[in-house]
Amino acid sequence: MAFIKEESEEVKIEEAFRVEHKNIDEQKEKVVWIVGHNCIKWAERRAEAAWEPNLGLQKTSVHWLWKEDMRWSQLLDVVLATGVRPDVLVIHAGGNDLGLMRSVDLLSSMKKDLSVLQKCTDATVIFSGITERHVWRCGEGPKINKARKFVNSVMAKHMTNMGGEFIDNKEITIKRRELFGWDGVCLSDEGNDIFLRNLASAISK
Protein backbone atom coordinates (compact mmCIF):
# COMPACT_ATOMS: atom_id res chain seq x y z
CA MET A 1 0.00 0.00 0.00
CA ALA A 2 1.02 3.62 -0.46
CA PHE A 3 2.06 4.32 3.11
CA ILE A 4 4.71 6.90 3.99
CA LYS A 5 6.81 4.79 6.30
CA GLU A 6 10.12 6.60 6.40
CA GLU A 7 11.27 10.21 6.63
CA SER A 8 13.19 9.88 3.36
CA GLU A 9 10.03 8.88 1.49
CA GLU A 10 8.10 11.91 2.73
CA VAL A 11 10.96 14.21 1.79
CA LYS A 12 11.00 12.65 -1.67
CA ILE A 13 7.29 13.40 -2.10
CA GLU A 14 7.68 16.99 -0.95
CA GLU A 15 10.61 17.49 -3.32
CA ALA A 16 8.49 16.28 -6.23
CA PHE A 17 6.09 19.16 -5.65
CA ARG A 18 8.73 21.83 -5.08
CA VAL A 19 8.21 23.86 -8.28
CA GLU A 20 8.14 27.58 -8.95
CA HIS A 21 4.81 29.41 -8.83
CA LYS A 22 3.64 32.93 -9.42
CA ASN A 23 2.67 35.02 -6.46
CA ILE A 24 -0.79 33.99 -5.31
CA ASP A 25 -2.04 37.51 -5.91
CA GLU A 26 -0.96 37.24 -9.55
CA GLN A 27 -2.76 33.99 -10.24
CA LYS A 28 -5.84 34.49 -12.37
CA GLU A 29 -7.10 30.95 -12.54
CA LYS A 30 -7.95 28.22 -10.06
CA VAL A 31 -6.03 25.13 -11.17
CA VAL A 32 -7.97 21.90 -10.73
CA TRP A 33 -6.80 18.34 -11.28
CA ILE A 34 -9.37 15.53 -11.42
CA VAL A 35 -7.73 12.14 -10.87
CA GLY A 36 -9.08 8.62 -10.99
CA HIS A 37 -9.69 5.41 -12.90
CA ASN A 38 -11.51 4.68 -16.17
CA CYS A 39 -14.65 6.57 -15.14
CA ILE A 40 -12.64 9.79 -15.24
CA LYS A 41 -11.68 9.05 -18.86
CA TRP A 42 -15.33 8.87 -19.89
CA ALA A 43 -16.23 11.89 -17.79
CA GLU A 44 -13.53 13.89 -19.56
CA ARG A 45 -14.79 12.81 -22.98
CA ARG A 46 -18.34 13.76 -22.08
CA ALA A 47 -17.17 17.14 -20.78
CA GLU A 48 -15.26 17.81 -23.99
CA ALA A 49 -18.22 16.80 -26.16
CA ALA A 50 -21.14 18.44 -24.41
CA TRP A 51 -19.93 20.90 -21.78
CA GLU A 52 -18.36 24.32 -21.90
CA PRO A 53 -14.58 24.38 -21.31
CA ASN A 54 -13.50 23.82 -17.71
CA LEU A 55 -16.97 22.56 -16.75
CA GLY A 56 -18.31 26.06 -17.36
CA LEU A 57 -16.46 27.42 -14.33
CA GLN A 58 -15.05 30.94 -14.54
CA LYS A 59 -11.35 31.59 -13.88
CA THR A 60 -10.78 27.87 -13.53
CA SER A 61 -8.45 25.56 -15.42
CA VAL A 62 -9.55 21.93 -15.23
CA HIS A 63 -7.12 19.09 -15.99
CA TRP A 64 -7.95 15.39 -16.17
CA LEU A 65 -5.70 12.52 -15.16
CA TRP A 66 -6.75 8.89 -15.27
CA LYS A 67 -5.16 5.45 -15.25
CA GLU A 68 -6.78 2.34 -16.65
CA ASP A 69 -8.11 0.09 -13.88
CA MET A 70 -6.32 2.17 -11.25
CA ARG A 71 -6.10 0.78 -7.73
CA TRP A 72 -5.81 3.04 -4.70
CA SER A 73 -2.20 1.96 -4.11
CA GLN A 74 -1.28 3.60 -7.43
CA LEU A 75 -2.75 7.00 -6.59
CA LEU A 76 0.31 8.69 -5.09
CA ASP A 77 2.53 7.68 -8.00
CA VAL A 78 -0.04 8.90 -10.54
CA VAL A 79 -0.35 12.30 -8.87
CA LEU A 80 3.36 12.67 -8.14
CA ALA A 81 4.17 12.05 -11.79
CA THR A 82 2.50 15.36 -12.69
CA GLY A 83 4.91 17.38 -10.56
CA VAL A 84 2.26 20.06 -10.08
CA ARG A 85 0.58 21.69 -7.10
CA PRO A 86 -3.05 22.39 -8.01
CA ASP A 87 -5.37 24.63 -6.04
CA VAL A 88 -7.98 21.86 -6.01
CA LEU A 89 -7.34 18.12 -6.20
CA VAL A 90 -10.34 15.89 -6.89
CA ILE A 91 -9.91 12.16 -6.30
CA HIS A 92 -12.32 9.54 -7.66
CA ALA A 93 -10.83 6.17 -6.80
CA GLY A 94 -11.19 3.18 -4.50
CA GLY A 95 -14.00 1.36 -6.27
CA ASN A 96 -11.60 -1.07 -7.93
CA ASP A 97 -10.31 -2.10 -4.50
CA LEU A 98 -13.63 -3.11 -2.97
CA GLY A 99 -13.81 -6.86 -2.56
CA LEU A 100 -10.07 -7.21 -3.04
CA MET A 101 -9.05 -5.82 0.35
CA ARG A 102 -10.68 -5.16 3.69
CA SER A 103 -12.63 -1.93 3.93
CA VAL A 104 -10.74 -0.89 7.06
CA ASP A 105 -7.41 -1.33 5.26
CA LEU A 106 -8.63 0.65 2.27
CA LEU A 107 -9.83 3.43 4.55
CA SER A 108 -6.50 3.53 6.36
CA SER A 109 -4.69 4.01 3.04
CA MET A 110 -7.19 6.59 1.86
CA LYS A 111 -6.87 8.73 4.96
CA LYS A 112 -3.09 8.60 5.03
CA ASP A 113 -2.57 9.21 1.31
CA LEU A 114 -5.02 12.10 1.11
CA SER A 115 -3.37 13.73 4.09
CA VAL A 116 0.02 13.39 2.39
CA LEU A 117 -1.32 14.92 -0.82
CA GLN A 118 -2.93 17.78 1.08
CA LYS A 119 0.33 18.49 2.90
CA CYS A 120 2.52 18.27 -0.19
CA THR A 121 0.30 20.24 -2.57
CA ASP A 122 -1.43 22.61 -0.14
CA ALA A 123 -4.51 21.98 -2.28
CA THR A 124 -8.13 21.73 -1.30
CA VAL A 125 -8.75 17.99 -1.53
CA ILE A 126 -12.12 16.72 -2.71
CA PHE A 127 -13.02 13.04 -2.42
CA SER A 128 -15.63 11.94 -4.92
CA GLY A 129 -17.64 9.15 -3.32
CA ILE A 130 -17.41 5.67 -4.83
CA THR A 131 -20.38 5.24 -7.14
CA GLU A 132 -22.67 2.24 -7.37
CA ARG A 133 -22.03 -0.40 -10.04
CA HIS A 134 -23.99 -3.18 -11.65
CA VAL A 135 -20.83 -5.27 -11.85
CA TRP A 136 -18.01 -5.49 -9.30
CA ARG A 137 -14.56 -7.00 -9.79
CA CYS A 138 -14.78 -9.35 -6.85
CA GLY A 139 -17.52 -10.52 -4.51
CA GLU A 140 -21.30 -10.40 -4.48
CA GLY A 141 -23.00 -7.16 -5.48
CA PRO A 142 -25.05 -6.58 -2.29
CA LYS A 143 -22.04 -7.28 -0.05
CA ILE A 144 -19.73 -5.00 -2.03
CA ASN A 145 -22.33 -2.26 -2.15
CA LYS A 146 -22.60 -2.42 1.64
CA ALA A 147 -18.82 -2.00 1.86
CA ARG A 148 -19.05 0.92 -0.58
CA LYS A 149 -21.59 2.69 1.61
CA PHE A 150 -19.44 2.13 4.69
CA VAL A 151 -16.32 3.52 3.02
CA ASN A 152 -18.21 6.56 1.72
CA SER A 153 -19.76 7.31 5.11
CA VAL A 154 -16.38 7.19 6.86
CA MET A 155 -14.73 9.29 4.16
CA ALA A 156 -17.49 11.90 4.30
CA LYS A 157 -16.69 12.54 7.97
CA HIS A 158 -12.95 12.36 7.41
CA MET A 159 -12.98 14.93 4.60
CA THR A 160 -14.85 17.37 6.83
CA ASN A 161 -12.32 16.82 9.61
CA MET A 162 -9.35 17.45 7.30
CA GLY A 163 -10.90 20.58 5.80
CA GLY A 164 -11.69 19.02 2.45
CA GLU A 165 -14.89 18.27 0.57
CA PHE A 166 -16.90 15.11 -0.06
CA ILE A 167 -19.16 14.41 -3.05
CA ASP A 168 -21.76 11.76 -2.26
CA ASN A 169 -22.86 10.97 -5.86
CA LYS A 170 -26.05 9.47 -4.42
CA GLU A 171 -28.06 10.36 -7.52
CA ILE A 172 -26.08 7.77 -9.47
CA THR A 173 -27.91 4.58 -8.56
CA ILE A 174 -28.27 1.15 -10.16
CA LYS A 175 -32.02 1.65 -9.93
CA ARG A 176 -31.58 3.85 -12.99
CA ARG A 177 -30.00 1.58 -15.61
CA GLU A 178 -29.86 4.45 -18.12
CA LEU A 179 -27.14 6.12 -16.06
CA PHE A 180 -24.66 3.34 -16.84
CA GLY A 181 -22.76 2.27 -19.93
CA TRP A 182 -22.72 -1.16 -21.50
CA ASP A 183 -20.30 -2.59 -18.90
CA GLY A 184 -22.45 -1.60 -15.92
CA VAL A 185 -19.48 0.17 -14.34
CA CYS A 186 -18.69 3.36 -16.23
CA LEU A 187 -21.41 5.92 -16.77
CA SER A 188 -23.53 6.77 -19.77
CA ASP A 189 -23.80 10.31 -21.12
CA GLU A 190 -26.73 10.93 -18.79
CA GLY A 191 -24.87 9.47 -15.83
CA ASN A 192 -21.76 11.47 -16.62
CA ASP A 193 -23.76 14.68 -16.79
CA ILE A 194 -24.87 14.08 -13.20
CA PHE A 195 -21.31 13.20 -12.21
CA LEU A 196 -19.92 16.33 -13.88
CA ARG A 197 -22.51 18.56 -12.25
CA ASN A 198 -21.48 17.17 -8.87
CA LEU A 199 -17.83 17.87 -9.65
CA ALA A 200 -18.51 21.40 -10.84
CA SER A 201 -20.59 22.19 -7.78
CA ALA A 202 -17.88 20.96 -5.38
CA ILE A 203 -15.06 22.73 -7.26
CA SER A 204 -16.92 26.02 -7.33
CA LYS A 205 -17.22 26.22 -3.52
Protein Blocks (a to p, Z undefined) as FASTA:
>chain_A
ZZdfbfklmmmmmmmmmccdddfklpmbdcddddddfklmmmmmmmmmmpcehhlpahia
cdddddehiafklmmmmmmmnopacfbdcddehjlmgopacfklmmmmmmmmmmmmmmmn
opacddddddddfbdfbdcfklmmmmmmmmmmmmmmmmmmnopacdeklmpcfklmmlpc
fkomaccfklmmmmmmmmmmmmmZZ
